[in-house]
Amino acid sequence: RHLAARAAPDLAAWLERLEDEGKADRTLDDYLRTAAALLREFPDRELRDIDEDSLMRFLRTYPRGSRRVRRAHLNSLFTWASYMGRIDRNPMDRVPRMAAAGQRVPDLFSKDEIGRLCALVAPDGPLMAILLDTGLRKTEARMLERRHVSLERNELTVYRGKGDKDRVIPLTERARYAVRDLDVLEALAPDDHLWPAQIGHSGHVRRHAPIGNGTFHRWYGRCLDSALVPYRNPHTTRHTFATRFLRAGGRLETLRLVMGHASIKTTLDLYGHLDLEDARADLALLEA
């Protein structure tokens, strides 16, 4: 429906500009979803006719937690339109900035839960070990091919991760053995995906294609059920890896590189937290 909206040509030109700037496919998709929803809300308006009151009403249709991100998407669209002379003024200048959500203490996997997940029957256990010992994002895991892992150099390379960046992640002994087990049990070829696509409900896999997003979530949930581990979202494996890294004495600067953060501030904001266990250990130093 948004393609028939009066502002559709502006949307297409803006997306083309973002693509020229090198935005990742996932980023483009996120921006498109927000802007397309806006055009569906106001199909008969030119971009210049969408004012700040309309934008505020539109943003209120989203949950509070996601409005800040949606505002950023719209700000990109209208800032570009203003710069290109497609609108007389930028209505986003009058749309209040949303405060960032408060930091929450992450619900991490315990050592016992990690052990149960990694002990699942292959391929589930080895795949969970790779997630928990590399800090991969869900999309990065889905796109991981066997040729991206070098057991000789003891490293895993992420190509075109978030922000379209590449990075190298050293392998732990457990992650290395997990890949080796998959090699033996699954007879992986260089171009095979570690998380392959599945064909319907037949159980057949297509290793030359990545697992779908929904199928990944179902696989992940099944693994937690099989290991009798309470559900946390897939990103918890990344939080758990980062926290274990820091507790083992790893440096924030190194963690930033491994996690693929653009700024050390991001790493500090997300993973420089202390929980009660950390606080107790630090307080014990006062009594030593």
N, C-alpha and C positions, 0 to 999 in steps of 0.2 A: 504493500500500500504506500510506503514512503516514496517509492519510485515515481508515483503519479502526483506527488505533492508539488506545489508551485516552487518550493525551495530546493527541489531535488537536484537541479543543475549546480547550485552552490555546494551542496553536500558532495557531489561527485568531484568537483574541482578541489575542494578541501582535502578529500581523501587522497586524491592524486598527489597533492602537495606533501602530505604526510608520508606517502610511499616514497616520493623522491628524496625526502629527508632521511630515509633508511629506517623508518619505524618497523618493528617486528610485526609479523602477521598477527600474533595474538593481541598486540597493542592496537593495531588497526581494527581488528574485530571488536574490541572493547569500545573504541571510539565510535565505530559505526553503529553499534547497538544503541548507544545513548542518543546519538543524533537522529537515527532512524525513528526512534520512539518519539522524539520531539516533533518530527515532521508528520508522524501519524496523528499526533495530538492537534497539530495546526496545519492540516493539509491545504487549506485555502489561503495561507499567508505566505507572502514573500519573506525572506529572511529579515529584511529591514522593518517588517511590520510586527515582529515578535519583540515585545517590550519586556522590561524587567519584571513587571507584575505577572505576566504570562509565564516567564521563566521560573519565578518563585513557585507558582502554582504547580508547574510541571515537576520541579524538584521535590515538592512535598508528596508526590505520588510514590516516591521511593522510601524505603526504610531509612531512619535517621543515620544508621551506620554507613550507608552507601552514598549519601547525598554529597559528601565532600569530593568523592571520586567523580561522580556525575557532573558536579559543578566544574571540575577541572576539564572534563571533556568538552563541555559547552563553552568554557572560556577559550579553549583552543580554537573552536570553530568561529566564534564571534570576533576574537582578536585577529584571526586571519582575514575574516571578511572586512573588518574595519581597515586593516592595513592595505588590502587590495582595492579599497574604495567601493566595495559592494554594498556597504551600509554606511549611513552618515555618522553614526556614533555606536559605541559598544555598550549595549545594555547590561552586559555582565559587570561593568564598572559599578553598577548600583545594586548588584546582587550580593548580599553579605557572604563573607567567607565562613565556611563551616569549620568549627574547631575539630582538631583530630581527636579520635576516640582515645579514652584513657588507657594507659598501659595495663594489661592484665597479666597475672602470673600464669605462665603456660602450664597446662596439664600434661606433663611429660610421661613417656614410657619409663617404667622402673627397670632396674637391671634384670629382675626376674621376668618381667614381661618381654623384654628384649630377647632374653634367652629362649623363651617359649616360642616367640615368633620366628626366630632364626632356626629353631629346631624342627619346624614344620617339614613335612615330606616335600622333596623336590618336585617341581621347581619353586614352590612357594617359599620355602625356608631360605634358599639362596637369594631369591629376589628380595625378600624382606631384609636380609643381611646387607645387600647392596644399598637399599634405601637408607637403612639406619646407620651405615658406616661411611656414606659419601655426602649426605646432605643434599642430594639431588632434589630439585623441584619436580612436581608431578609431570609436567610437560617434558622436562629434560629426561626423565626416566622413560617415558613413553617413546621418545625419539631415539633412545640409546641403541646403537648397533654394536655388534661384536667387534668390528674393526676399530671402534672408538676406545677399546680397552686393550692396553698392552701389559701382559703379564711379565714380559721381559724387562720393561722399564718400571713396572709396578705403578702404573698410573692409568687414569681414566680421563678422557678429553670430552668436554661438553662443547658441542658446536652450535652456534647461534642460540645461546641461552637468552635469558631475559636481557632486553636492551640490545639484542643481536650480537652479544659478546661471546667469545670463546674463552674457555679456561681449562686448566689442568688440575685434577684432584688426585693426590697420592692415595694409593690403596692400602687399607689396613690388611693384616694377615687374614682376618675373617672374610673381608670382601674379596681378596685374591682367591681364597679357597672356594668361595661361592661361585665366582666366574669359572674356575676350573671344573667344579662339579657340574655346572650347566653345560660346559663344553663336552664332558663325558656323557652325560645323561641325555642331552638334547641334540648332540652332534651339530653344534652351531657352525654355520658358514660365516665368512667375514661380513656379508651384507645382511645377515639375519638380525632382527630386532630381539632384544632380550625380553621385552614385553610385546609379543606378537599379536596381530589381529586375529580375531576368531570369526568363523563363518557361522552366523546364526546360532542355533542351539545344537549343532552337530558335533561340537567338540573339536572339529578340525581347525587347524591354525594356518595362517599365511605369514610366515616369518619375514617376508620381504616388505610387509606393511606393518605400521605401528598399531598397537591396541587402541581402541576408541576410548574417549574420555569416560563415557558411562560404563563401559566394560571394565575399565581400570578400577573405577570406584566399587563395582560389584566384586571384583577379584580381591581388592583390598579389604572390604568388609568381611568377605568369606574367610580371609586369613585370620582376621582378629577373632571371628567367631570360633574358628577351629582351634586357636590357641587359648581360648577362654580369656581373652583380653577385652576389657571394656572399650567401647568405640571412642576413638578420637579421629579427627579428620586427617587425611594423608599428610598435610603440612606438618603435623606433629612429629613425624619422623625427622624432618629437617630441624625443628626446634630441639628435639632430643639430641641429635648429632652435635649441634652447635654448643649446647650446654655441657655435654660430656667432654667436648674438646676443651672448653674453658676450664672445667673442673680438673682436667688432667694436666693443666699448666700451660695450655696453648695460648698464644698471644692473639689479641684482637686483630692486629695487623695481618697476621697469617690467616685467621679465620675469615677476614674480609675477602681475601683472594680466593680461598676455597669455596666460600659461599657465593661468590660472584656479585658482591655488592659494589655499586659505583662509588660509594663514600664510606669511610670509616665511621662516620656519624650514624649511618644506617645500621651498621653492625652493632655499635654501642647502644643505640636506642632499642634494638630488637633483642639482643642477646647479652648485654652487659648487666643483666639483672642478678640479684641475690635472692635466693629463697631461704627458708628457715634453716635448712641444713647447712648452707653456706655461712649464714650468720652465726650459727652455733660454733662452727669450726673456727671462725675468726675470733669470736669472744673467748674461746678456749685459750687463745694465744695470750690473753691478758692474765690468765691464771697460771700460765706456765712458769 
